[in-house]
Amino acid sequence: MFSKNRPPEGRPAEGDRAAPDTRATAPQAPAAAPPAPKAKPPASMLSSDLTITGNIKTSGDIQVEGTIEGDVYAHLLTVGESAVVRGEIVADDIVVNGHVIGRVRGLKVRLTSSAKVEGDIIHKTIAIESGAHFEGSVQRQDDPLKSGAPQKAIAAPKPAEKDDKTD
């Protein structure tokens, strides 16, 4: 009736591993590991022999050593000593070592001693080193990244009234 070699039904023998009862528990999805933080990509480099005609837009960083004929939108923009940018610059952080012809809008703007800027600067904080050349106006704003100056509301023209007279 009872045997030492064989355990009673439903109970594992001592030292034996019991198989998990899959009927009693619902299947579970494997635990997903939290996503690893993305590494910040290196700055895009525009070399000194490169000329770009057109706008550039990125959420990353750009190091310009060549010439850009257009607007530049970036997180961090560094204009190298040999670089020329003809257009508007909009970025969180802007460091100008070279020549900029156009409006500059940034939270933090820094003109180094080799910088030459011809245009208005709209900033939250600014630093201008001794020796920098600047021709334009400077305006502080809490949010300089907003596009342009606030526009006045323009009333819509009234539709032409219909004349009930007939000729």
C-alpha positions as CSV (number, residue, x, y, z in Angstrom):
1,M,0.0,0.0,0.0
2,F,2.6,2.6,1.0
3,S,6.0,2.6,-0.5
4,K,9.1,4.5,0.4
5,N,10.3,4.8,-3.2
6,R,7.1,6.3,-4.5
7,P,5.6,9.5,-2.9
8,P,1.8,9.7,-2.6
9,E,0.0,11.3,-5.5
10,G,0.3,15.1,-5.5
11,R,3.3,15.2,-3.1
12,P,6.9,15.2,-4.2
13,A,9.4,12.8,-2.7
14,E,12.0,14.3,-0.4
15,G,15.0,15.6,-2.4
16,D,13.0,15.6,-5.6
17,R,12.2,18.8,-7.4
18,A,8.6,19.4,-8.1
19,A,7.5,20.6,-11.4
20,P,5.7,23.9,-11.2
21,D,2.0,23.7,-11.4
22,T,1.1,25.7,-14.4
23,R,-2.6,25.2,-14.0
24,A,-2.7,27.2,-10.7
25,T,-1.0,30.3,-11.9
26,A,-1.7,32.6,-14.8
27,P,1.1,33.0,-17.3
28,Q,3.2,36.0,-16.7
29,A,5.0,38.2,-19.2
30,P,8.8,38.4,-18.7
31,A,9.8,41.4,-16.6
32,A,11.1,44.1,-18.9
33,A,14.3,45.8,-17.8
34,P,14.1,49.6,-17.6
35,P,15.4,51.2,-20.7
36,A,19.0,52.3,-20.4
37,P,19.5,56.1,-20.7
38,K,20.5,57.1,-24.2
39,A,24.0,58.3,-24.6
40,K,24.2,61.9,-25.9
41,P,25.5,61.7,-29.5
42,P,28.6,63.7,-30.4
43,A,28.2,67.2,-32.0
44,S,27.8,67.3,-35.7
45,M,30.8,68.9,-37.4
46,L,30.6,71.0,-40.5
47,S,34.1,71.2,-41.7
48,S,35.9,74.4,-43.0
49,D,35.6,73.3,-46.7
50,L,31.8,72.8,-46.5
51,T,29.3,75.4,-47.7
52,I,25.6,74.8,-47.0
53,T,22.8,76.8,-48.6
54,G,19.6,76.2,-46.7
55,N,18.3,75.9,-43.2
56,I,19.6,73.4,-40.6
57,K,17.5,72.0,-37.8
58,T,18.6,69.6,-35.1
59,S,17.8,68.8,-31.5
60,G,21.5,68.0,-31.0
61,D,24.8,70.0,-31.1
62,I,26.5,71.5,-34.1
63,Q,30.1,72.7,-34.5
64,V,30.4,74.9,-37.6
65,E,33.7,75.6,-39.2
66,G,32.5,76.2,-42.8
67,T,29.9,78.5,-44.3
68,I,26.1,78.4,-43.8
69,E,23.8,80.5,-45.9
70,G,20.5,79.9,-44.0
71,D,19.0,79.7,-40.6
72,V,20.3,77.3,-37.9
73,Y,18.3,75.7,-35.1
74,A,20.1,73.6,-32.6
75,H,20.5,72.7,-28.9
76,L,24.2,73.9,-28.7
77,L,25.7,75.8,-31.6
78,T,29.4,76.6,-31.8
79,V,30.5,78.9,-34.6
80,G,34.2,78.3,-35.2
81,E,36.8,81.0,-35.8
82,S,36.9,80.3,-39.6
83,A,33.1,79.9,-39.9
84,V,30.6,82.3,-41.4
85,V,26.8,82.0,-40.8
86,R,24.5,84.3,-42.9
87,G,21.1,83.8,-41.3
88,E,19.3,83.5,-38.0
89,I,20.7,81.4,-35.2
90,V,18.3,79.9,-32.7
91,A,19.7,77.6,-29.9
92,D,19.7,77.0,-26.2
93,D,23.5,77.6,-26.0
94,I,25.4,79.6,-28.6
95,V,29.2,80.2,-28.6
96,V,30.4,82.5,-31.4
97,N,34.1,82.5,-32.3
98,G,33.6,83.4,-36.0
99,H,31.4,85.6,-38.1
100,V,27.6,85.8,-37.9
101,I,25.5,88.0,-40.1
102,G,21.9,87.8,-38.8
103,R,19.9,87.6,-35.7
104,V,21.0,85.5,-32.8
105,R,18.4,84.1,-30.3
106,G,19.5,81.9,-27.4
107,L,19.1,81.2,-23.7
108,K,22.9,81.5,-23.2
109,V,24.9,83.5,-25.8
110,R,28.7,83.9,-25.6
111,L,30.8,86.0,-27.9
112,T,34.5,85.2,-27.6
113,S,37.3,87.6,-28.3
114,S,37.5,86.5,-32.0
115,A,33.7,86.8,-32.6
116,K,32.2,89.2,-35.1
117,V,28.4,89.6,-35.1
118,E,26.4,91.8,-37.4
119,G,22.8,91.6,-36.2
120,D,20.6,91.7,-33.2
121,I,21.0,89.4,-30.2
122,I,18.0,88.3,-28.1
123,H,19.1,86.4,-25.1
124,K,18.4,85.3,-21.5
125,T,22.1,85.5,-20.5
126,I,25.0,87.0,-22.5
127,A,28.7,87.2,-22.2
128,I,30.9,89.3,-24.5
129,E,34.6,88.9,-24.2
130,S,37.0,91.8,-24.7
131,G,38.0,92.1,-28.3
132,A,34.7,90.8,-29.8
133,H,33.1,92.9,-32.5
134,F,29.4,93.4,-32.3
135,E,27.1,95.7,-34.4
136,G,23.4,95.6,-33.6
137,S,21.1,95.7,-30.6
138,V,20.9,93.5,-27.5
139,Q,17.7,92.6,-25.9
140,R,17.1,90.4,-22.8
141,Q,14.0,88.2,-22.8
142,D,12.9,85.4,-20.4
143,D,12.1,83.2,-23.4
144,P,14.2,84.3,-26.4
145,L,13.5,81.1,-28.3
146,K,10.0,82.2,-29.1
147,S,9.8,83.1,-32.8
148,G,10.1,86.8,-33.4
149,A,8.4,89.7,-31.6
150,P,4.8,89.3,-30.4
151,Q,2.5,90.2,-33.2
152,K,-0.5,92.5,-32.8
153,A,-3.9,91.0,-33.6
154,I,-5.1,92.2,-36.9
155,A,-8.9,92.5,-37.3
156,A,-10.3,90.5,-40.2
157,P,-11.9,92.6,-42.9
158,K,-15.6,92.8,-42.9
159,P,-17.4,90.9,-45.7
160,A,-18.8,93.2,-48.4
161,E,-22.5,94.0,-47.8
162,K,-24.9,92.9,-50.4
163,D,-26.9,95.7,-52.1
164,D,-30.6,94.8,-52.4
165,K,-31.2,97.4,-55.1
166,T,-31.5,96.2,-58.7
167,D,-30.9,98.4,-61.7
